[in-house]
Amino acid sequence: MRFTSHLKELAKNRALVWALTTRELKGRYRGSLFGFLWTFLNPLMLLGVYALVFSVYFRIRMDHYAVFMFTGLLPWVFFSQSLNEGAGAITEGGSLVTKVLFPLQILPAVKVLSNFVNYLLSLPILFAFFLVDGVGFHVTMLGFLIVAGVHLVFTYALTLILAAANVFLRDTRHIVGNLLTLWFFLTPILYPLAQVPDAFRPLVYLNPAAVLTLAYHDVFFWGRWPAWGPLGAVAALSLILLFIAVVIFENHKEYFAEKI
């Protein structure tokens, strides 16, 4: 079955996946003045901009607002960058795509994994903000492993579909960039769920990114376990989406080399 063979191929080539991921991380800031420090500087500057706009100009009244926002912003950066970069994974694959024996699913996987590692490396900054702002640490933070696992599957599934689509429609990456902007503001990252009008609040749970963001807020910021029902629904959706993504990718990958 193509689904299981796709996953087995990734597992079998895990050393290659990790080697390419390491190369991706090292090459991301090669030649820049601060080098790998940008892994920490980028989220800090992003936090500074949003904190200024939404706590000073828009004046969202909430205790520990910067920590709340940062908790949702970091996983969103992982998600959005994975989709943006992953959409071009095949078209930018160069000579690797034309190699007959090279497992092409590695290329989108590397984009997702490198951004996920970048996210993990940013977590110490989040925890430092917890300490500085007096936000407590909770045992529910262990729930991060489950939430991040669901998030990883969901992101990889979408990235696979976009990487395949971009081979045949090069506008895909530009469309994704604009849709992500809309998706970002529809997701309760910069504002708590309580600020969403009651009539529209049930609609928030139809947004998988919102469910994941709320789960991150629960386990890190609010100190409670996530809502298992919505999270389970997103987990089921992610597995179904992964199955569909693998079928689409595997059915079209033989045409990738001639389209690039």
C-alpha positions in Angstrom: 0.0 0.0 0.0 1.4 3.4 -1.0 0.5 5.0 2.3 2.6 2.6 4.4 5.4 2.4 1.9 5.6 6.2 1.9 6.0 6.3 5.7 8.4 3.3 5.7 10.6 5.1 3.2 10.8 8.1 5.5 11.7 5.9 8.4 14.3 3.9 6.4 15.9 7.2 5.3 15.7 8.9 8.7 19.5 9.4 8.7 19.3 11.2 5.4 16.3 13.2 6.6 18.2 14.3 9.7 21.4 15.1 7.7 19.4 17.3 5.2 17.5 18.9 8.1 20.8 19.8 9.9 22.2 21.2 6.6 19.0 23.3 6.2 19.3 24.7 9.7 23.0 25.5 9.3 22.5 27.1 5.9 19.5 29.2 6.9 21.6 32.0 8.3 24.9 31.2 6.7 26.8 34.4 5.9 24.7 36.6 8.2 26.4 38.6 11.0 24.6 36.9 13.9 24.3 33.5 12.3 22.4 30.9 14.4 21.4 33.6 16.9 18.7 34.6 14.5 16.9 31.5 15.6 16.3 33.4 18.9 16.3 37.0 17.6 13.6 36.5 15.0 10.9 35.4 17.4 11.9 38.1 19.9 11.6 40.8 17.4 8.3 39.4 16.1 7.1 39.4 19.7 8.2 43.0 20.2 6.3 44.2 17.2 3.0 42.4 18.0 3.2 43.3 21.7 3.7 46.9 20.8 0.7 47.0 18.4 -1.8 44.9 20.4 -0.9 46.0 24.0 -0.2 49.7 23.3 -2.2 50.7 20.3 -5.1 48.3 20.3 -4.9 48.0 24.1 -5.9 44.4 24.7 -6.5 44.2 28.5 -5.1 41.0 29.7 -2.6 39.9 32.4 0.7 38.5 31.0 -0.5 39.3 27.5 3.0 39.1 26.0 3.5 35.6 27.3 0.0 34.6 26.1 0.7 35.9 22.6 4.1 34.4 22.4 2.7 31.0 23.4 0.5 31.0 20.3 2.8 32.9 18.0 5.8 30.4 18.2 3.8 27.4 16.9 2.2 29.6 14.2 5.6 30.6 12.9 6.5 26.9 12.7 3.3 26.1 10.9 3.3 29.0 8.4 7.0 28.8 7.6 6.6 25.0 7.0 3.8 25.6 4.5 5.5 28.5 2.8 8.9 26.8 2.4 7.4 23.3 2.0 5.3 24.5 -1.0 8.5 25.0 -2.9 10.3 21.9 -1.6 10.0 19.9 -4.9 10.4 22.8 -7.3 13.6 23.9 -5.5 14.9 20.4 -5.1 17.2 20.7 -8.1 19.1 17.7 -9.1 17.7 15.6 -6.2 14.3 15.5 -7.9 15.7 14.0 -11.1 17.5 11.2 -9.3 15.5 8.0 -9.9 16.1 6.4 -6.5 15.8 9.5 -4.4 12.7 9.4 -2.1 11.1 12.7 -2.9 8.9 12.8 0.2 12.1 13.6 2.1 12.2 17.1 0.7 8.9 18.4 2.2 9.7 16.4 5.4 13.0 18.2 5.8 11.2 21.6 5.5 8.7 20.7 8.2 11.3 19.1 10.5 13.8 22.0 10.2 11.1 24.5 11.2 9.9 22.2 14.0 13.4 22.0 15.4 13.6 25.8 15.1 10.4 26.0 17.1 11.8 23.7 19.8 14.9 25.8 20.0 12.7 28.9 20.6 10.9 27.3 23.6 13.7 28.3 26.1 12.9 32.0 25.2 9.2 31.3 26.0 10.1 29.7 29.3 12.4 32.7 30.1 9.4 35.0 29.6 7.4 32.8 32.0 10.0 33.3 34.7 10.4 37.1 34.0 6.6 37.7 33.9 5.8 35.5 36.9 3.8 32.9 35.0 3.9 29.6 36.7 5.0 26.2 35.3 2.5 23.4 35.3 2.5 19.7 35.0 0.1 20.2 32.0 3.1 21.3 30.0 3.7 17.6 29.4 0.6 17.8 27.1 2.8 19.7 24.7 4.1 16.3 23.4 0.6 15.3 22.3 -0.3 18.7 20.9 2.9 19.1 19.0 2.6 15.5 17.6 -0.8 16.3 16.2 0.5 19.6 14.9 3.4 17.9 13.2 1.2 15.4 11.4 -1.3 18.1 10.3 1.5 20.4 9.0 3.3 17.6 7.1 0.0 16.5 5.4 -0.7 20.0 4.2 2.9 20.5 3.1 2.9 17.3 1.0 -0.2 18.5 -0.8 1.2 22.0 -1.4 4.6 20.7 -2.5 2.9 18.5 -5.2 0.5 21.2 -6.2 3.2 23.8 -6.7 5.0 21.6 -9.3 2.0 21.9 -11.6 0.7 25.4 -10.5 3.6 27.7 -9.6 1.1 30.2 -8.2 0.4 27.9 -5.3 3.1 29.4 -3.1 1.9 32.9 -3.6 -1.7 31.9 -2.9 -0.6 30.1 0.3 1.2 33.2 1.5 -2.0 35.3 1.2 -4.3 32.6 2.7 -1.9 32.2 5.7 -2.3 35.9 6.5 -6.1 35.5 6.6 -5.8 32.2 8.5 -3.5 33.9 11.1 -6.1 36.6 12.0 -8.9 34.0 12.2 -6.9 32.0 14.7 -6.9 33.2 18.4 -3.2 33.9 18.7 -3.3 37.7 19.3 -6.5 37.7 21.2 -8.1 35.3 23.8 -11.1 33.2 22.8 -13.2 35.2 25.3 -13.0 38.2 23.0 -14.7 36.3 20.1 -18.5 37.1 20.1 -20.6 34.2 21.5 -22.4 33.8 18.2 -19.1 33.1 16.4 -17.3 31.2 19.1 -18.4 27.7 17.9 -17.0 28.5 14.5 -13.6 28.9 16.0 -13.5 25.1 16.6 -13.9 24.5 12.9 -10.5 25.9 12.4 -7.8 23.2 13.1 -5.1 25.9 13.6 -7.4 27.5 16.3 -7.9 24.2 18.1 -4.2 23.6 18.2 -3.5 27.2 19.3 -6.0 26.9 22.1 -4.4 23.6 23.1 -1.0 25.3 23.3 -2.5 28.1 25.4 -4.1 25.5 27.7 -1.0 23.4 28.4 1.5 26.3 28.6 -0.4 29.4 29.7 -3.6 28.4 31.5 -2.2 25.4 33.2 -4.9 23.0 32.2 -5.2 20.0 30.0 -6.4 20.7 26.4 -10.0 20.1 25.3 -9.5 16.5 24.3 -12.6 16.4 22.1 -11.6 19.1 19.6 -8.0 18.0 19.8 -9.0 14.4 19.0 -11.1 15.6 16.1 -8.1 17.5 14.7 -5.9 14.4 15.2 -8.4 12.3 13.3 -8.6 15.0 10.6 -4.8 15.1 10.4 -4.5 11.3 9.8 -7.2 11.4 7.1 -5.5 14.4 5.5 -2.2 12.6 5.7 -3.6 9.6 3.9 -5.1 11.8 1.2 -1.8 13.8 0.9 0.3 10.7 0.5 -2.0 9.3 -2.2 -1.9 12.6 -4.1 1.9 12.9 -3.7 2.6 9.3 -4.7 0.3 9.3 -7.7 1.9 12.4 -9.1 5.6 12.2 -8.1 6.6 10.4 -11.3 5.8 13.6 -13.2 7.7 15.9 -11.0 11.1 15.6 -12.8 9.6 16.5 -16.2 7.6 19.5 -14.9 10.6 21.1 -13.2 
